[in-house]
Amino acid sequence: MRYDVFMESLQGASILITGGTGSFGQSFAELLLREGDPRRVIIFSRDELKQHDMRVRGFTDPRLRYFIGDVRDVDRLRRAMQNVEVVVHAAALKQVPACEYNPIEAVLTNVMGGRNVIDAALDAGVKKVVMISTDKAVNPVNLYGATKLVSEKLFVQANAYRGSGPTRFSCVRYGNVVGSRGSVIPLFLAQKRTGKVSVTDPRMTRFWITLGQGVRFVASCLATMHGGEIFVPKIPSMNIMDLVKTVAPGCTAETIGIRPGEKLHEVLISEDEARHTTELQDLYVVRPAHPWWFNDAYPEEPPLPDGFHFASNTNQHWLTIDDLRRMVSQLVAEHG
């Protein structure tokens, strides 16, 4: 998939990013401003300090708009989406322990906030909306994953509400982002100084993607989306002990046990979803299983093998220690 198709379509367009001060939001805004030609890029977030910090770090392009607001406030979203063509919905409460302890807050932001984005986009006549999801939405075992699963369902089904309007909704689902807020790498780097790092379970595997790969994948999906799809990139897996050897060589790994709401392995496509999933060269497209879906943009043949599921422990593509070393070195060089 080519994200340059989306970049070419941005000339004179207005794009709104909810959660625009987060790791993804900042990187996506930077990509838009550097390689596209948008009229406006609207950073929609509730934290004025993070918006100030973005300005201090050099996000001062005159095409940027800093819009203070919360996705829980549908009226504020409607105001922000006036004359907007594209919305990327990245706002969420995503820290698993925080969501477990504050379940109502997680529902209000991740579920009801998603509903508000949908309503505001329909009312404003936005053309394309993409929701950023996670592997934790598949067969969820924690509240964060459950709220993202519900949010996926809302955004897919929102296509049935558009009527004759122009708005299309799709989702992008991928795994852990190297170096994002809450990533284990900064934790391991900090623990490295003590000579001991904490590992929940040495068997643990995770999908892994860089922030740059993530933002380009989202741009590619925006270029090709028809509405209703869930896009899943073909990304590699890594074992947690390989990451320890890369980030903290020579350190002792202390096993502390899997925490509440944590999986041993993650899944990006479940066995049930695989029955209506199309495999393309560099991604999978989960097609909607709804009667309103009559799109023939994605072939249904050849079907995926019986019993197929895309899981981090059975993935055919694994990161080597050398791969991880290059990724971590790049991360340290970029962020210190």
Phi and psi restraints in degrees (value plus and minus 20) as a CYANA .aco file:
   2 ARG   PHI    -135.1   -95.1
   2 ARG   PSI     100.0   140.0
   3 TYR   PHI     -98.3   -58.3
   3 TYR   PSI     -36.2     3.8
   4 ASP   PHI     -85.5   -45.5
   4 ASP   PSI     -44.6    -4.6
   5 VAL   PHI     -82.3   -42.3
   5 VAL   PSI     -62.7   -22.7
   6 PHE   PHI     -87.5   -47.5
   6 PHE   PSI     -61.3   -21.3
   7 MET   PHI     -81.1   -41.1
   7 MET   PSI     -59.2   -19.2
   8 GLU   PHI     -85.6   -45.6
   8 GLU   PSI     -49.6    -9.6
   9 SER   PHI    -100.7   -60.7
   9 SER   PSI     -24.4    15.6
  10 LEU   PHI    -104.9   -64.9
  10 LEU   PSI     -26.5    13.5
  11 GLN   PHI     -76.7   -36.7
  11 GLN   PSI      97.2   137.2
  12 GLY   PHI      57.2    97.2
  12 GLY   PSI     -13.7    26.3
  13 ALA   PHI    -109.9   -69.9
  13 ALA   PSI     141.0   181.0
  14 SER   PHI    -132.6   -92.6
  14 SER   PSI     109.8   149.8
  15 ILE   PHI    -142.9  -102.9
  15 ILE   PSI     112.9   152.9
  16 LEU   PHI    -132.9   -92.9
  16 LEU   PSI     113.7   153.7
  17 ILE   PHI    -137.8   -97.8
  17 ILE   PSI      91.3   131.3
  18 THR   PHI     -96.8   -56.8
  18 THR   PSI     123.8   163.8
  19 GLY   PHI      47.0    87.0
  19 GLY   PSI      13.2    53.2
  20 GLY   PHI     -88.0   -48.0
  20 GLY   PSI     -32.7     7.3
  21 THR   PHI    -112.3   -72.3
  21 THR   PSI     -22.4    17.6
  22 GLY   PHI     -95.8   -55.8
  22 GLY   PSI     157.3   197.3
  23 SER   PHI     -78.0   -38.0
  23 SER   PSI     -69.2   -29.2
  24 PHE   PHI     -85.0   -45.0
  24 PHE   PSI     -67.5   -27.5
  25 GLY   PHI     -77.7   -37.7
  25 GLY   PSI     -64.7   -24.7
  26 GLN   PHI     -85.3   -45.3
  26 GLN   PSI     -64.1   -24.1
  27 SER   PHI     -85.8   -45.8
  27 SER   PSI     -58.7   -18.7
  28 PHE   PHI     -88.2   -48.2
  28 PHE   PSI     -61.2   -21.2
  29 ALA   PHI     -81.8   -41.8
  29 ALA   PSI     -61.8   -21.8
  30 GLU   PHI     -81.7   -41.7
  30 GLU   PSI     -62.1   -22.1
  31 LEU   PHI     -82.4   -42.4
  31 LEU   PSI     -65.0   -25.0
  32 LEU   PHI     -79.9   -39.9
  32 LEU   PSI     -65.6   -25.6
  33 LEU   PHI     -91.7   -51.7
  33 LEU   PSI     -52.3   -12.3
  34 ARG   PHI    -101.2   -61.2
  34 ARG   PSI     -58.4   -18.4
  35 GLU   PHI    -136.7   -96.7
  35 GLU   PSI     -28.9    11.1
  36 GLY   PHI    -129.9   -89.9
  36 GLY   PSI    -196.5  -156.5
  37 ASP   PHI    -154.7  -114.7
  37 ASP   PSI      39.5    79.5
  38 PRO   PHI     -96.1   -56.1
  38 PRO   PSI     137.3   177.3
  39 ARG   PHI     -97.8   -57.8
  39 ARG   PSI     -61.6   -21.6
  40 ARG   PHI    -164.2  -124.2
  40 ARG   PSI     125.0   165.0
  41 VAL   PHI    -144.3  -104.3
  41 VAL   PSI      94.2   134.2
  42 ILE   PHI    -119.6   -79.6
  42 ILE   PSI     100.3   140.3
  43 ILE   PHI    -111.7   -71.7
  43 ILE   PSI      88.3   128.3
  44 PHE   PHI    -125.6   -85.6
  44 PHE   PSI      94.0   134.0
  45 SER   PHI    -177.6  -137.6
  45 SER   PSI     145.2   185.2
  46 ARG   PHI    -117.6   -77.6
  46 ARG   PSI     -24.8    15.2
  47 ASP   PHI    -128.1   -88.1
  47 ASP   PSI      86.3   126.3
  48 GLU   PHI     -86.5   -46.5
  48 GLU   PSI     -50.5   -10.5
  49 LEU   PHI     -85.5   -45.5
  49 LEU   PSI     -62.7   -22.7
  50 LYS   PHI     -85.9   -45.9
  50 LYS   PSI     -55.1   -15.1
  51 GLN   PHI     -85.7   -45.7
  51 GLN   PSI     -61.0   -21.0
  52 HIS   PHI     -82.0   -42.0
  52 HIS   PSI     -63.4   -23.4
  53 ASP   PHI     -81.7   -41.7
  53 ASP   PSI     -56.1   -16.1
  54 MET   PHI     -81.8   -41.8
  54 MET   PSI     -64.4   -24.4
  55 ARG   PHI     -80.9   -40.9
  55 ARG   PSI     -63.6   -23.6
  56 VAL   PHI     -81.7   -41.7
  56 VAL   PSI     -55.8   -15.8
  57 ARG   PHI    -100.9   -60.9
  57 ARG   PSI     -16.1    23.9
  58 GLY   PHI      89.2   129.2
  58 GLY   PSI     -15.7    24.3
  59 PHE   PHI    -101.9   -61.9
  59 PHE   PSI      53.9    93.9
  60 THR   PHI    -141.7  -101.7
  60 THR   PSI      -5.2    34.8
  61 ASP   PHI     -75.5   -35.5
  61 ASP   PSI     114.7   154.7
  62 PRO   PHI     -82.4   -42.4
  62 PRO   PSI     -34.6     5.4
  63 ARG   PHI    -102.6   -62.6
  63 ARG   PSI     -29.2    10.8
  64 LEU   PHI    -100.0   -60.0
  64 LEU   PSI     120.6   160.6
  65 ARG   PHI    -146.1  -106.1
  65 ARG   PSI     109.7   149.7
  66 TYR   PHI    -123.4   -83.4
  66 TYR   PSI      92.6   132.6
  67 PHE   PHI    -136.4   -96.4
  67 PHE   PSI      89.8   129.8
  68 ILE   PHI     -99.0   -59.0
  68 ILE   PSI     106.3   146.3
  69 GLY   PHI    -197.6  -157.6
  69 GLY   PSI     144.1   184.1
  70 ASP   PHI    -140.4  -100.4
  70 ASP   PSI     118.5   158.5
  71 VAL   PHI     -85.0   -45.0
  71 VAL   PSI     -32.1     7.9
  72 ARG   PHI     -93.3   -53.3
  72 ARG   PSI     -34.3     5.7
  73 ASP   PHI    -125.5   -85.5
  73 ASP   PSI      77.6   117.6
  74 VAL   PHI     -87.0   -47.0
  74 VAL   PSI     -52.5   -12.5
  75 ASP   PHI     -86.3   -46.3
  75 ASP   PSI     -58.2   -18.2
  76 ARG   PHI     -87.0   -47.0
  76 ARG   PSI     -57.9   -17.9
  77 LEU   PHI     -83.6   -43.6
  77 LEU   PSI     -62.5   -22.5
  78 ARG   PHI     -80.2   -40.2
  78 ARG   PSI     -61.3   -21.3
  79 ARG   PHI     -83.7   -43.7
  79 ARG   PSI     -63.3   -23.3
  80 ALA   PHI     -88.6   -48.6
  80 ALA   PSI     -47.9    -7.9
  81 MET   PHI    -110.5   -70.5
  81 MET   PSI     -14.6    25.4
  82 GLN   PHI     -81.2   -41.2
  82 GLN   PSI     107.2   147.2
  83 ASN   PHI      40.9    80.9
  83 ASN   PSI      11.6    51.6
  84 VAL   PHI    -123.0   -83.0
  84 VAL   PSI     115.7   155.7
  85 GLU   PHI    -116.2   -76.2
  85 GLU   PSI     -52.6   -12.6
  86 VAL   PHI    -152.1  -112.1
  86 VAL   PSI     114.4   154.4
  87 VAL   PHI    -144.0  -104.0
  87 VAL   PSI     110.4   150.4
  88 VAL   PHI    -132.9   -92.9
  88 VAL   PSI      94.8   134.8
  89 HIS   PHI    -116.9   -76.9
  89 HIS   PSI      79.4   119.4
  90 ALA   PHI    -134.2   -94.2
  90 ALA   PSI     -23.7    16.3
  91 ALA   PHI     -90.4   -50.4
  91 ALA   PSI     113.6   153.6
  92 ALA   PHI    -190.4  -150.4
  92 ALA   PSI     133.7   173.7
  93 LEU   PHI    -107.5   -67.5
  93 LEU   PSI      98.0   138.0
  94 LYS   PHI    -144.6  -104.6
  94 LYS   PSI     -26.7    13.3
  95 GLN   PHI     -95.1   -55.1
  95 GLN   PSI      97.0   137.0
  96 VAL   PHI     -76.6   -36.6
  96 VAL   PSI     -68.9   -28.9
  97 PRO   PHI     -81.7   -41.7
  97 PRO   PSI     -59.3   -19.3
  98 ALA   PHI     -84.7   -44.7
  98 ALA   PSI     -60.4   -20.4
  99 CYS   PHI     -88.0   -48.0
  99 CYS   PSI     -57.1   -17.1
 100 GLU   PHI     -84.5   -44.5
 100 GLU   PSI     -58.3   -18.3
 101 TYR   PHI    -102.3   -62.3
 101 TYR   PSI     -44.6    -4.6
 102 ASN   PHI    -144.8  -104.8
 102 ASN   PSI      42.7    82.7
 103 PRO   PHI     -82.2   -42.2
 103 PRO   PSI     -59.4   -19.4
 104 ILE   PHI     -84.6   -44.6
 104 ILE   PSI     -59.7   -19.7
 105 GLU   PHI     -82.7   -42.7
 105 GLU   PSI     -60.5   -20.5
 106 ALA   PHI     -83.3   -43.3
 106 ALA   PSI     -61.1   -21.1
 107 VAL   PHI     -85.7   -45.7
 107 VAL   PSI     -62.2   -22.2
 108 LEU   PHI     -82.7   -42.7
 108 LEU   PSI     -59.3   -19.3
 109 THR   PHI    -103.0   -63.0
 109 THR   PSI     -70.2   -30.2
 110 ASN   PHI    -100.4   -60.4
 110 ASN   PSI     -51.1   -11.1
 111 VAL   PHI    -120.7   -80.7
 111 VAL   PSI     -79.8   -39.8
 112 MET   PHI     -87.4   -47.4
 112 MET   PSI     -53.7   -13.7
 113 GLY   PHI     -82.8   -42.8
 113 GLY   PSI     -59.2   -19.2
 114 GLY   PHI     -83.1   -43.1
 114 GLY   PSI     -62.1   -22.1
 115 ARG   PHI     -79.5   -39.5
 115 ARG   PSI     -61.7   -21.7
 116 ASN   PHI     -84.4   -44.4
 116 ASN   PSI     -59.2   -19.2
 117 VAL   PHI     -81.6   -41.6
 117 VAL   PSI     -62.6   -22.6
 118 ILE   PHI     -82.3   -42.3
 118 ILE   PSI     -69.7   -29.7
 119 ASP   PHI     -81.4   -41.4
 119 ASP   PSI     -64.6   -24.6
 120 ALA   PHI     -85.5   -45.5
 120 ALA   PSI     -59.5   -19.5
 121 ALA   PHI     -86.0   -46.0
 121 ALA   PSI     -61.4   -21.4
 122 LEU   PHI     -82.9   -42.9
 122 LEU   PSI     -63.9   -23.9
 123 ASP   PHI     -86.7   -46.7
 123 ASP   PSI     -54.0   -14.0
 124 ALA   PHI    -107.2   -67.2
 124 ALA   PSI     -28.7    11.3
 125 GLY   PHI      52.2    92.2
 125 GLY   PSI       9.2    49.2
 126 VAL   PHI     -79.6   -39.6
 126 VAL   PSI     122.6   162.6
 127 LYS   PHI    -102.7   -62.7
 127 LYS   PSI     -65.5   -25.5
 128 LYS   PHI    -152.8  -112.8
 128 LYS   PSI     114.3   154.3
 129 VAL   PHI    -151.7  -111.7
 129 VAL   PSI     108.2   148.2
 130 VAL   PHI    -142.0  -102.0
 130 VAL   PSI     111.4   151.4
 131 MET   PHI    -122.6   -82.6
 131 MET   PSI     112.0   152.0
 132 ILE   PHI    -107.6   -67.6
 132 ILE   PSI      98.5   138.5
 133 SER   PHI    -133.7   -93.7
 133 SER   PSI    -185.1  -145.1
 134 THR   PHI    -170.0  -130.0
 134 THR   PSI     137.2   177.2
 135 ASP   PHI     -82.3   -42.3
 135 ASP   PSI     -41.6    -1.6
 136 LYS   PHI     -90.0   -50.0
 136 LYS   PSI     -29.7    10.3
 137 ALA   PHI     -98.5   -58.5
 137 ALA   PSI     -33.8     6.2
 138 VAL   PHI    -112.3   -72.3
 138 VAL   PSI     103.1   143.1
 139 ASN   PHI      27.8    67.8
 139 ASN   PSI      37.1    77.1
 140 PRO   PHI     -85.1   -45.1
 140 PRO   PSI     124.7   164.7
 141 VAL   PHI    -141.2  -101.2
 141 VAL   PSI     -22.7    17.3
 142 ASN   PHI    -150.1  -110.1
 142 ASN   PSI     146.7   186.7
 143 LEU   PHI     -86.7   -46.7
 143 LEU   PSI     -58.2   -18.2
 144 TYR   PHI     -76.3   -36.3
 144 TYR   PSI     -70.1   -30.1
 145 GLY   PHI     -81.4   -41.4
 145 GLY   PSI     -58.3   -18.3
 146 ALA   PHI     -85.0   -45.0
 146 ALA   PSI     -60.4   -20.4
 147 THR   PHI     -88.4   -48.4
 147 THR   PSI     -54.2   -14.2
 148 LYS   PHI     -93.0   -53.0
 148 LYS   PSI     -52.4   -12.4
 149 LEU   PHI     -82.4   -42.4
 149 LEU   PSI     -67.3   -27.3
 150 VAL   PHI     -81.3   -41.3
 150 VAL   PSI     -62.0   -22.0
 151 SER   PHI     -81.9   -41.9
 151 SER   PSI     -61.4   -21.4
 152 GLU   PHI     -76.8   -36.8
 152 GLU   PSI     -67.1   -27.1
 153 LYS   PHI     -80.0   -40.0
 153 LYS   PSI     -60.9   -20.9
 154 LEU   PHI     -82.8   -42.8
 154 LEU   PSI     -65.2   -25.2
 155 PHE   PHI     -92.0   -52.0
 155 PHE   PSI     -56.5   -16.5
 156 VAL   PHI     -85.1   -45.1
 156 VAL   PSI     -68.8   -28.8
 157 GLN   PHI     -91.1   -51.1
 157 GLN   PSI     -39.7     0.3
 158 ALA   PHI     -78.9   -38.9
 158 ALA   PSI     -43.2    -3.2
 159 ASN   PHI     -83.7   -43.7
 159 ASN   PSI     -42.3    -2.3
 160 ALA   PHI     -97.4   -57.4
 160 ALA   PSI     -33.1     6.9
 161 TYR   PHI    -116.2   -76.2
 161 TYR   PSI     -26.7    13.3
 162 ARG   PHI     -96.1   -56.1
 162 ARG   PSI     -39.8     0.2
 163 GLY   PHI      38.8    78.8
 163 GLY   PSI    -147.3  -107.3
 164 SER   PHI    -112.6   -72.6
 164 SER   PSI     -13.9    26.1
 165 GLY   PHI     -92.5   -52.5
 165 GLY   PSI     150.5   190.5
 166 PRO   PHI    -107.6   -67.6
 166 PRO   PSI     -29.6    10.4
 167 THR   PHI     -94.1   -54.1
 167 THR   PSI     112.4   152.4
 168 ARG   PHI    -143.4  -103.4
 168 ARG   PSI     120.1   160.1
 169 PHE   PHI    -142.8  -102.8
 169 PHE   PSI     114.8   154.8
 170 SER   PHI    -163.4  -123.4
 170 SER   PSI     150.4   190.4
 171 CYS   PHI    -147.0  -107.0
 171 CYS   PSI     130.5   170.5
 172 VAL   PHI    -140.9  -100.9
 172 VAL   PSI     107.0   147.0
 173 ARG   PHI    -143.4  -103.4
 173 ARG   PSI     101.2   141.2
 174 TYR   PHI    -165.4  -125.4
 174 TYR   PSI    -197.1  -157.1
 175 GLY   PHI    -117.0   -77.0
 175 GLY   PSI    -173.0  -133.0
 176 ASN   PHI     -84.7   -44.7
 176 ASN   PSI     118.7   158.7
 177 VAL   PHI    -121.4   -81.4
 177 VAL   PSI     105.2   145.2
 178 VAL   PHI     -80.5   -40.5
 178 VAL   PSI     101.5   141.5
 179 GLY   PHI      61.2   101.2
 179 GLY   PSI     -17.8    22.2
 180 SER   PHI     -90.8   -50.8
 180 SER   PSI     148.1   188.1
 181 ARG   PHI     -81.8   -41.8
 181 ARG   PSI     108.6   148.6
 182 GLY   PHI      72.1   112.1
 182 GLY   PSI     -23.1    16.9
 183 SER   PHI     -84.8   -44.8
 183 SER   PSI     131.4   171.4
 184 VAL   PHI     -94.5   -54.5
 184 VAL   PSI     -39.8     0.2
 185 ILE   PHI     -82.5   -42.5
 185 ILE   PSI     -70.0   -30.0
 186 PRO   PHI     -77.5   -37.5
 186 PRO   PSI     -55.0   -15.0
 187 LEU   PHI     -84.0   -44.0
 187 LEU   PSI     -67.0   -27.0
 188 PHE   PHI     -83.5   -43.5
 188 PHE   PSI     -59.3   -19.3
 189 LEU   PHI     -82.9   -42.9
 189 LEU   PSI     -58.4   -18.4
 190 ALA   PHI     -90.5   -50.5
 190 ALA   PSI     -61.0   -21.0
 191 GLN   PHI     -91.5   -51.5
 191 GLN   PSI     -42.0    -2.0
 192 LYS   PHI     -76.4   -36.4
 192 LYS   PSI     -53.8   -13.8
 193 ARG   PHI     -84.3   -44.3
 193 ARG   PSI     -43.7    -3.7
 194 THR   PHI    -109.6   -69.6
 194 THR   PSI     -31.3     8.7
 195 GLY   PHI      63.6   103.6
 195 GLY   PSI     -15.6    24.4
 196 LYS   PHI    -161.9  -121.9
 196 LYS   PSI     112.8   152.8
 197 VAL   PHI    -140.1  -100.1
 197 VAL   PSI     129.1   169.1
 198 SER   PHI    -117.9   -77.9
 198 SER   PSI     109.0   149.0
 199 VAL   PHI    -143.2  -103.2
 199 VAL   PSI     111.1   151.1
 200 THR   PHI     -90.7   -50.7
 200 THR   PSI     -61.9   -21.9
 201 ASP   PHI    -179.1  -139.1
 201 ASP   PSI     105.2   145.2
 202 PRO   PHI     -84.8   -44.8
 202 PRO   PSI     -34.4     5.6
 203 ARG   PHI    -105.1   -65.1
 203 ARG   PSI     -28.1    11.9
 204 MET   PHI     -83.7   -43.7
 204 MET   PSI     117.5   157.5
 205 THR   PHI    -145.4  -105.4
 205 THR   PSI     134.0   174.0
 206 ARG   PHI    -164.4  -124.4
 206 ARG   PSI     130.4   170.4
 207 PHE   PHI     -93.9   -53.9
 207 PHE   PSI     129.1   169.1
 208 TRP   PHI    -157.9  -117.9
 208 TRP   PSI     114.3   154.3
 209 ILE   PHI    -166.5  -126.5
 209 ILE   PSI     124.6   164.6
 210 THR   PHI    -102.3   -62.3
 210 THR   PSI     140.2   180.2
 211 LEU   PHI     -82.5   -42.5
 211 LEU   PSI     -60.6   -20.6
 212 GLY   PHI     -82.3   -42.3
 212 GLY   PSI     -62.0   -22.0
 213 GLN   PHI     -83.7   -43.7
 213 GLN   PSI     -58.7   -18.7
 214 GLY   PHI     -83.7   -43.7
 214 GLY   PSI     -66.5   -26.5
 215 VAL   PHI     -89.4   -49.4
 215 VAL   PSI     -56.0   -16.0
 216 ARG   PHI     -89.3   -49.3
 216 ARG   PSI     -55.3   -15.3
 217 PHE   PHI     -84.8   -44.8
 217 PHE   PSI     -62.7   -22.7
 218 VAL   PHI     -81.8   -41.8
 218 VAL   PSI     -63.2   -23.2
 219 ALA   PHI     -81.4   -41.4
 219 ALA   PSI     -60.1   -20.1
 220 SER   PHI     -82.8   -42.8
 220 SER   PSI     -61.4   -21.4
 221 CYS   PHI     -86.5   -46.5
 221 CYS   PSI     -57.2   -17.2
 222 LEU   PHI     -83.0   -43.0
 222 LEU   PSI     -52.3   -12.3
 223 ALA   PHI     -90.8   -50.8
 223 ALA   PSI     -51.7   -11.7
 224 THR   PHI    -131.3   -91.3
 224 THR   PSI     -28.8    11.2
 225 MET   PHI     -83.2   -43.2
 225 MET   PSI     125.8   165.8
 226 HIS   PHI    -132.8   -92.8
 226 HIS   PSI     -36.6     3.4
 227 GLY   PHI      89.9   129.9
 227 GLY   PSI     101.8   141.8
 228 GLY   PHI      85.8   125.8
 228 GLY   PSI     -34.8     5.2
 229 GLU   PHI     -99.5   -59.5
 229 GLU   PSI     136.6   176.6
 230 ILE   PHI    -136.7   -96.7
 230 ILE   PSI      96.4   136.4
 231 PHE   PHI    -111.9   -71.9
 231 PHE   PSI     112.0   152.0
 232 VAL   PHI    -148.7  -108.7
 232 VAL   PSI      97.5   137.5
 233 PRO   PHI     -96.3   -56.3
 233 PRO   PSI     131.6   171.6
 234 LYS   PHI    -102.3   -62.3
 234 LYS   PSI      76.9   116.9
 235 ILE   PHI    -137.7   -97.7
 235 ILE   PSI     138.0   178.0
 236 PRO   PHI    -101.4   -61.4
 236 PRO   PSI     146.1   186.1
 237 SER   PHI    -127.4   -87.4
 237 SER   PSI     142.6   182.6
 238 MET   PHI    -164.3  -124.3
 238 MET   PSI     131.9   171.9
 239 ASN   PHI    -112.8   -72.8
 239 ASN   PSI     120.8   160.8
 240 ILE   PHI     -81.2   -41.2
 240 ILE   PSI     -52.9   -12.9
 241 MET   PHI     -91.7   -51.7
 241 MET   PSI     -51.4   -11.4
 242 ASP   PHI     -85.0   -45.0
 242 ASP   PSI     -56.7   -16.7
 243 LEU   PHI     -86.5   -46.5
 243 LEU   PSI     -60.2   -20.2
 244 VAL   PHI     -80.2   -40.2
 244 VAL   PSI     -65.1   -25.1
 245 LYS   PHI     -82.2   -42.2
 245 LYS   PSI     -50.1   -10.1
 246 THR   PHI    -100.0   -60.0
 246 THR   PSI     -68.2   -28.2
 247 VAL   PHI    -102.2   -62.2
 247 VAL   PSI     -57.5   -17.5
 248 ALA   PHI    -152.8  -112.8
 248 ALA   PSI      43.6    83.6
 249 PRO   PHI     -82.9   -42.9
 249 PRO   PSI     119.0   159.0
 250 GLY   PHI      65.3   105.3
 250 GLY   PSI     -28.0    12.0
 251 CYS   PHI    -104.7   -64.7
 251 CYS   PSI     133.8   173.8
 252 THR   PHI    -101.6   -61.6
 252 THR   PSI     113.9   153.9
 253 ALA   PHI    -118.4   -78.4
 253 ALA   PSI      97.5   137.5
 254 GLU   PHI    -118.4   -78.4
 254 GLU   PSI     100.6   140.6
 255 THR   PHI    -101.4   -61.4
 255 THR   PSI     101.6   141.6
 256 ILE   PHI    -130.6   -90.6
 256 ILE   PSI     -25.0    15.0
 257 GLY   PHI      72.1   112.1
 257 GLY   PSI     129.0   169.0
 258 ILE   PHI     -86.2   -46.2
 258 ILE   PSI     113.2   153.2
 259 ARG   PHI    -101.7   -61.7
 259 ARG   PSI     140.5   180.5
 260 PRO   PHI     -76.2   -36.2
 260 PRO   PSI     113.4   153.4
 261 GLY   PHI      62.8   102.8
 261 GLY   PSI     -10.9    29.1
 262 GLU   PHI    -128.8   -88.8
 262 GLU   PSI     122.1   162.1
 263 LYS   PHI    -120.4   -80.4
 263 LYS   PSI     136.0   176.0
 264 LEU   PHI     -94.3   -54.3
 264 LEU   PSI     -60.6   -20.6
 265 HIS   PHI    -154.6  -114.6
 265 HIS   PSI     132.2   172.2
 266 GLU   PHI    -125.3   -85.3
 266 GLU   PSI     139.4   179.4
 267 VAL   PHI    -148.6  -108.6
 267 VAL   PSI     113.5   153.5
 268 LEU   PHI    -120.7   -80.7
 268 LEU   PSI     -48.9    -8.9
 269 ILE   PHI    -157.4  -117.4
 269 ILE   PSI     104.3   144.3
 270 SER   PHI    -100.7   -60.7
 270 SER   PSI     145.8   185.8
 271 GLU   PHI     -82.1   -42.1
 271 GLU   PSI     -57.6   -17.6
 272 ASP   PHI     -89.3   -49.3
 272 ASP   PSI     -59.1   -19.1
 273 GLU   PHI     -86.4   -46.4
 273 GLU   PSI     -50.5   -10.5
 274 ALA   PHI     -80.5   -40.5
 274 ALA   PSI     -43.9    -3.9
 275 ARG   PHI     -86.7   -46.7
 275 ARG   PSI     -43.8    -3.8
 276 HIS   PHI    -146.5  -106.5
 276 HIS   PSI      24.3    64.3
 277 THR   PHI    -138.2   -98.2
 277 THR   PSI     117.0   157.0
 278 THR   PHI    -123.6   -83.6
 278 THR   PSI     112.2   152.2
 279 GLU   PHI    -116.4   -76.4
 279 GLU   PSI     103.5   143.5
 280 LEU   PHI    -132.1   -92.1
 280 LEU   PSI    -195.0  -155.0
 281 GLN   PHI     -80.3   -40.3
 281 GLN   PSI     -66.9   -26.9
 282 ASP   PHI    -141.8  -101.8
 282 ASP   PSI      -7.2    32.8
 283 LEU   PHI    -181.6  -141.6
 283 LEU   PSI     148.8   188.8
 284 TYR   PHI    -133.6   -93.6
 284 TYR   PSI     127.7   167.7
 285 VAL   PHI    -141.0  -101.0
 285 VAL   PSI      93.1   133.1
 286 VAL   PHI    -104.2   -64.2
 286 VAL   PSI      91.0   131.0
 287 ARG   PHI    -101.1   -61.1
 287 ARG   PSI     127.6   167.6
 288 PRO   PHI     -85.1   -45.1
 288 PRO   PSI     120.5   160.5
 289 ALA   PHI    -120.9   -80.9
 289 ALA   PSI      39.9    79.9
 290 HIS   PHI    -151.4  -111.4
 290 HIS   PSI     131.1   171.1
 291 PRO   PHI     -85.8   -45.8
 291 PRO   PSI     -40.1    -0.1
 292 TRP   PHI    -100.0   -60.0
 292 TRP   PSI     -27.2    12.8
 293 TRP   PHI    -107.7   -67.7
 293 TRP   PSI      84.9   124.9
 294 PHE   PHI    -140.5  -100.5
 294 PHE   PSI      -0.6    39.4
 295 ASN   PHI     -97.9   -57.9
 295 ASN   PSI     113.9   153.9
 296 ASP   PHI    -126.9   -86.9
 296 ASP   PSI       3.6    43.6
 297 ALA   PHI     -89.8   -49.8
 297 ALA   PSI     -45.3    -5.3
 298 TYR   PHI    -140.6  -100.6
 298 TYR   PSI     107.2   147.2
 299 PRO   PHI     -88.8   -48.8
 299 PRO   PSI     125.9   165.9
 300 GLU   PHI    -109.5   -69.5
 300 GLU   PSI     -30.1     9.9
 301 GLU   PHI    -140.7  -100.7
 301 GLU   PSI     128.2   168.2
 302 PRO   PHI     -97.4   -57.4
 302 PRO   PSI     125.6   165.6
 303 PRO   PHI     -91.5   -51.5
 303 PRO   PSI     137.2   177.2
 304 LEU   PHI     -89.4   -49.4
 304 LEU   PSI     133.3   173.3
 305 PRO   PHI     -80.3   -40.3
 305 PRO   PSI     129.7   169.7
 306 ASP   PHI     -76.2   -36.2
 306 ASP   PSI     115.5   155.5
 307 GLY   PHI      62.2   102.2
 307 GLY   PSI     -17.4    22.6
 308 PHE   PHI     -84.8   -44.8
 308 PHE   PSI     117.8   157.8
 309 HIS   PHI    -171.0  -131.0
 309 HIS   PSI     127.7   167.7
 310 PHE   PHI    -120.5   -80.5
 310 PHE   PSI      76.9   116.9
 311 ALA   PHI    -141.0  -101.0
 311 ALA   PSI     133.9   173.9
 312 SER   PHI     -88.7   -48.7
 312 SER   PSI     -45.6    -5.6
 313 ASN   PHI    -109.4   -69.4
 313 ASN   PSI     -38.8     1.2
 314 THR   PHI    -130.4   -90.4
 314 THR   PSI     -11.5    28.5
 315 ASN   PHI     -79.2   -39.2
 315 ASN   PSI     123.8   163.8
 316 GLN   PHI    -104.2   -64.2
 316 GLN   PSI     -32.1     7.9
 317 HIS   PHI    -137.3   -97.3
 317 HIS   PSI      95.9   135.9
 318 TRP   PHI    -139.5   -99.5
 318 TRP   PSI     123.0   163.0
 319 LEU   PHI     -99.1   -59.1
 319 LEU   PSI     112.3   152.3
 320 THR   PHI    -103.9   -63.9
 320 THR   PSI     149.9   189.9
 321 ILE   PHI     -81.8   -41.8
 321 ILE   PSI     -55.9   -15.9
 322 ASP   PHI     -84.9   -44.9
 322 ASP   PSI     -60.3   -20.3
 323 ASP   PHI     -80.5   -40.5
 323 ASP   PSI     -67.5   -27.5
 324 LEU   PHI     -82.7   -42.7
 324 LEU   PSI     -59.8   -19.8
 325 ARG   PHI     -81.6   -41.6
 325 ARG   PSI     -62.1   -22.1
 326 ARG   PHI     -85.0   -45.0
 326 ARG   PSI     -62.2   -22.2
 327 MET   PHI     -85.0   -45.0
 327 MET   PSI     -63.0   -23.0
 328 VAL   PHI     -87.9   -47.9
 328 VAL   PSI     -60.2   -20.2
 329 SER   PHI     -81.7   -41.7
 329 SER   PSI     -60.8   -20.8
 330 GLN   PHI     -85.3   -45.3
 330 GLN   PSI     -60.1   -20.1
 331 LEU   PHI     -83.3   -43.3
 331 LEU   PSI     -65.3   -25.3
 332 VAL   PHI     -84.2   -44.2
 332 VAL   PSI     -59.5   -19.5
 333 ALA   PHI     -84.2   -44.2
 333 ALA   PSI     -56.7   -16.7
 334 GLU   PHI     -98.2   -58.2
 334 GLU   PSI     -55.7   -15.7
 335 HIS   PHI    -137.6   -97.6
 335 HIS   PSI     -28.6    11.4
